[in-house]
Amino acid sequence: MSNRGISRREFAKSAVAIGGAAALAACLDRGAPDVPTGTDDPATLPARQHGWSESLATDDAGNTRLSRHHVLLLLDYEGDGTPTDADRRQVEDALRSLERAYEWSTEGLLFTLGYSPAYFERFDAAPAGADLPAPEALAPFEDPELDTPDALLHLASDHESAVLAAEEALKGSRETVNDAEMAATFDGVLSVTDRRTGFVGAGLPAENQDVDGIPDSDPVPEESPLFMGFKSGFEGNQASEDRVTVDTGPFAGGATQHLSKIRLHLQQWYDQDTRDQRVSKMFCPAHADEGTVEGVGENLGTDSGMDGCPEDVVESSRREGVVGHSQKLARAREDGSPTILRRDFDSTDGGQASVHFLSLQRSIADFVATKEAMNGTDVAENSAVGQRVNNGILQYMTVERRGNYLLPPREYRALPSPNPA
C-alpha cells in the first residue's frame, strides 16, 4: 500500500474510471512513467488498425497479454451530412499525433477507430464488401440497449497516464502528450457521447472487487486477470489476426468489431458454487473430474484443453447435467480454428462488476455464430440443462448493450466513405 492508503494499481483503475484532466494530473503527481515515444514514419506501423498482436506483451506460456488499462469513447460526428475532406484531415492529423507521441505497444499506446452502421447511413450506402448489420439481441433471454454512435475509439496501454492523456488531447484539453505536440484534435469534428473504461491483468480484479455483483468476502484471487477467477484469452482459443481480417473489397485489411457491455452477477458463483462447479461451468465437467485446472489456469499453457472434453456436447450434458462455457465455444470453429479474436476486459463503471466484451472478426456473422454456440439452446432443448442454469456461465451475466463497428485499414480510418477506394 502507498502512504496515501491506496495501492498504485487500485489508484490507476480509479483514475482511468474517473477520467478528465484532474484524474490525469493526480495520476502524474504520483510519478510520470517512462513511456516510449512513437514514430514519424507511418509506414513502420501495421496497415491494419487491429494489428496489435506483434506489439503485445506475452505471458510465460507465450499467450499475448492485453494492455492493462482501457478507455472506450463512443463518438458522434458533429457535421451536417457527409464528412468533409477538412474534417478527415483533422481526424487523421490527431491520430498521427498520438502515433508520434507513443510507441505502438502495450508500453506505449494502442488504439482503433471504428464506425457503426448508423455512421454509414448518412451516405445512403452500406460499407462496400463488409458485413456490418445493425446490432440486435442475440438470444431469447436478452434485451440489450443497442448502441448507435457514429464511431468507437478504443485506447489501450499498460500506463494509465497514457490512455488518460491521449483522451484529453483528442478532446482538445492538452496541447502535448508524452512531450510531443498535438498537430490536431477531434474538437469540432467528433464529440464524446459515452465513455467506458476497464482493466485486465493479475491483481487488478482482486483489488477492485468491492463493487456490486461480487460478494463481500473478497473472493477474486489475487493472481486472476478477470473477475470470474480464471485465465482467459489462450492463444489456442483465439482466431489469428489474419483470420479476422477482411480480405476483399475496399476495406480489405480491416475487420469488424463487436462490443457488448455485460453485467456480472457473481454472488452464487463464489458463495454457493464449489470450485469443481466453477471449473465445470467455465471449462467442462471432465476438467473438474480430472483436476485439470490448477489455480486460475496458468498450468493450461496456450490452450484451455478442450481436446480432453467430450465432443458430443449434448450427450455429455445429458450425462453430467451441466455444460462448460469453453466446451460449447469449441463447436464454433472453422477448419478447427476459432473465428473471433477477443480483446475484452473487466470494468467497474457505475460501481458494478461488468465486462466490456470486445471481439474482432472478418464478418459480424462469425460473431453471431459464436454467440449461438455459447447460448447452448440445443443443449437446453435436448437435456436437463436449463437455458441459462448450468449452461456454461450464462446465468451469471446480463447483456446490457450491444454495438457493431467496422475497423477500416489504417489508410481509411478517418471518416471513411462507404467505398473509399
N, C-alpha and C positions, 0 to 999 in steps of 0.2 A: 504493500500500500504506500501511496505517496504521503507526504506530510500534509496534504490537504484533505486527507481522509477518503480518497477515491483513487482506484488504480488507474494507471495510464491507459489500459485497454478499455476500461469502462468509460473513462472520460472521452476517449476517442469516439466510441459509439455514440455517446450523448451529444458530442459536438456535431457530428455528422447529422444526427437526427434533428437537432435544433436548427442548424444551418444559419446562414446570414453572416454579416460582417463581424458581429460581436462574437459569435462562436468561433470564427476563424481567428480573430485576434486573441481570444482566450487560448486557443489551441497553440498558436505560435508563441504565446507567452510562456508556455511550458517547454519551449525549446524547438527551434525550427530544424527539421530533419535535413540531412544532406540528400536532396533529390536529384538524380542525374538529369542533365539537360538533353534536349532533343536535337533535331537536325534541320538544317536549311535546305536539304535536298529531299524533296518528297519522293523521288524515285527510289530512295532507300527504304521506304515504308511499304508494307504489303498493299497490293492493289485491292485486296478485299478489306472492307471496313472491319469485318468479323475475323480478320486474320490475327488472332491473338495467340494461338497455341504455341508457336515457336518463341513467343516473348513471355510466356507464363513461367513462373517457378514450378518446380516439381517436388513431390514428397520423396521419402526414402525408397518407395517402391517404383517410382517413375511415373506416377499419375500427375497430370498437370494440376496445379493448385491455383484457384481463382484469387484475385486480389481480395484483401480483407475488407475494404470499405467501398460502398456503392451508393451512388445517387442516381435516381431516375427523375428526369424532368419531362413532364408532358407539356407540349408546346402548341400554340396556335399561331398561324400566320396572320400578321396584322394588316396586310394589304388587302385591297379590293380586287377581286378577280384572280387572274393568274399571276404568279411572281414575275417581277421584272428582272432584267439582267443585272441591274444595280443591286437589287436585294440578294441575288445569287452570289455576286462578288463579295458582298459584305459578309454573308454567312461563311463562304469559303475562306475569306481572309481571317475571320475569327478562329476557325478550326485550325488553319495553318499556324496561327499564332500559338495555339496550345501545343502543336507538334514541334515547334521550335523551342518552346519552353521546357517540355518534358520528354524524356526518353519514352519510346513506345515499349513499355514493360510494366510488370507489376510494381517495380520500384519507382517507376515514373508515373505515367498516366495512360490508360487505355480508354477508348470511347467509341461509340457508334451513334449514328443519327439515322433513324428510320422514319418512314412515312406511312400513314394509315390509309385505308380505303376512302375515308372522308376527305383527306387531302386531295386525292386524285379526282374526286367528284367535281372539283372546280374546273377541270379540263373537259368534263363530259366524256371521259375515256378512262378505262382501266389501264394499269401499267402493262405495257406490251410484254408478252411472254412470261408473265409472273402470275402465280396462283395466289391471289390476295383477296379472299372473300371478307365480308364484314364479320366481325366477331359474333358468336352466338353461344347459347348454353349448349354444353356438350354431354349432358347426362340428364335423365329424367328427374333426378333428385337435386338438381342445382338451379338456382335462379339468380345469376350474377347480373350486376350492372355492366353495361357494355361501354368500354372506353372508345371515344371518338375524337380525340385531339387530332391536330394535323400531323404532329411529329412526336417522336420519343427520343430523347437523348439519354444515353447510359454512360455514366462516368465511373471509372473503377481504378483504385490504386491501393497499395499497401499503406500509404500515408494519408491519414485523414485530412491533413492540411492541403494535400494536392487536389482532392476532389472538391473541397470547400473553396479553395482559391480559384480553381477553374470555373466553378459555378458562378462565383461572384464576378469574375472577369467577363464571362459571357453576358451577364446581366448588365454590365457597364459600371459596376461598383468598384472595380480595380483597374488601374492603368497598366500594371505589370503583374506577372506571375512567374515565380521562380527566377526572379531577376531579369526576365525578358519582357519587352514591351508588347502590349496587345495592339496589333495593327487595326483591329476592328472588333465589334461586339455584336450580339444579337439584338441590341436595343433598337426598337422601332421596326423590327422585322419579325422576330419570334418572341412571344411572351409566354411566361410560365402559367399554366392553368392548374397544375397539380405537381406535388413534389413527394417522392417516396424514397426511402433510404433503407439500407440494410448492411449486413456484415456476414462473413463466413470465415471459419478458421478456429482451430483449437483454442479454447479459453474464452472466446467472445460470447458464445451462447451461455456458458455457465455463469459468467459474470453479469449477464443481463437477463437472467431468468425471473427476476422479480416483477412479473407482468401478468396481466390476465391471460388465462389459458394454460398456465403452468402451476402445479401445486406449490404450496408454501414450503414444502420440505426440501427445496433446492435439489431436485433430483437429477438435473442435467450434469453429466460427467464433465470434469474439467478438460479432459482430452477430446471431447466431442466437438466436431466442427459445426454441428447443427443441433437445433433444439430437440430433435427426436432421439438423440443419443447414439446415432450410428454414422459411420462414414458413408459418403455418397460420392458420385462422380468418378467411379472406377473407369479406367481407360477402356476396359473390355466391354463396358456397358454404354459407351458413348459413340455416337457417329463421328467420323472424321470431318475436318473442315471441308475436305474435298467432297464428301458425300452430301453435305448440307448446302453446297454452293450451286446457285442457278447456273446451268451450263449452256443455255441457248438464249438468243434474243438480245435486245439492247441492255438488259440488266444482268447479262452473264458476268459472273464474278461477284454477284451479290448473294443475298439469302433472304428468306422470310423469317420473321421473328414473331413469337407469341409471348405475351406477358399476361400472367394471371396473378391476382392478389388472393392468397389463400389464408384464411384464419385457422389457427390451430387450437384444438381442444384436447389438452394432454393430461387432464386430471385422471381419467381412467387408465390411460396409457402408463402412467407412473405409479398411481396409488392402488390400482386394482390388478392390472395385468402383471403376470410374473415375467421374469427375464425370458424364459422359454417362449411365453406367449408373444412377447415383443419380437423376438427373433423369428418366430413362425410367421407373424404378420408382415414384418418388414422384408424378410428374405423368403423362407419356405419352411414348412414343418420339418423336413429332413435335416435342415441345418440345426434346428433346435434339438432334435433327437440325437444327432451325432456330435453336438458341441462344436460345430464348425466355426462359429463366430466367437472370437475372443475379444473382450472389451468392446470398443466401438467398431471393430472390424479391420483394424490395421493389418492383422495377420493374413487377410484375404489377398493382399498384394494388389494386382491390377484388374481383378475380376471378382464379382460377387459370388461366383461358383455355382451358377445355375445349372451347369452340367451335372451337378450332384443332386438336383431336384427332379422329380418325375416330370416327363414331358407332357403327359396327358393331365392337364390341369384340372379338368372336370372330374375325371376319375379319382385323382388324388384328393380333391375337395370332398367327394362323397365319402371317402375313407377317413379323412382326417377331421372334417368339419371346419376347416379353415384353409385359406389360400394366401400365399405370400404376395406382397406388392411386386417384388422383383421377379417372382415366379410368373406372374401374369404378364409383366412387361417383356419378358424374354420371348413371348409369342409375336411381338410387334417388330419383327426383323425382316430384312430383305437380303437374301443370299447369305443369311447367317449373321448379318451385322445390323446394329441399331440404325434408325433413320433420323433421329433427332440428337442434337448436341445441347445438353443442359448447361446453363450458366446461372442457376438460381441461387438465392441467398436468403437468410433469415432476416426478420425485421421486428422492431418493437414500436413501429409507427402507431400513434394513438394509444400507447400503453398496452397493446395487445400483441401477444406472440403470433407471428404470421410468417408466411413465406412469399417472397416475390418469385414466382416460378417463371423463369425466362428461358426459352428454348429457341434454337436455330434449326432450320430445316430448309430443304430445297423448295418444298411446297407445303402450304398450310395443311393440305390433305395428309401429309406424313404425320403431322402432329395430331390431327383428328383420329387417324388410325391408331396411333399410340395411346391416345386417351380412351378410345373404345376398348382396347385391351385392358387398360387399367380399370375401367368401370366393372369388368367382370360380370356383365349382365348374363352371359351364357352360363357362368358358374352358378349364379343365383337361381337361374331357371332350371338347373339340372342337378342341384344338390341341396343339402340343408343349409349351406352358407347363405346369409342374407344379402340383400342388395348392397348394404353397407357394413353390417355387423359381420365380423370375421372375414371380411372381403378385403384383404390387404389392410391398408391404412385409411380407407375411405371414411370410416366413422369418426376419425379424429380431425377431419378437415371440412371447412366450408368455403367454397369458391365464391368470393365476393365481387370480383371484377375480371373481365377478360378483354384483351385487345390484340389486334393483328397489325403487323407492320412489314414493310419492305425495306431491307437494308440495301441500297444501291451500292455498286462498286464505288471505290473512293472518288473516281473521276466525276461521278454524277450525284454525289452526296448532298450538294447544296441546292435545295428546292428544285428537284428534277421535274421535267415534263413527263407524260406517260410514255413517250418514245424519244428519249434524249439523243439517240444515235441519228 
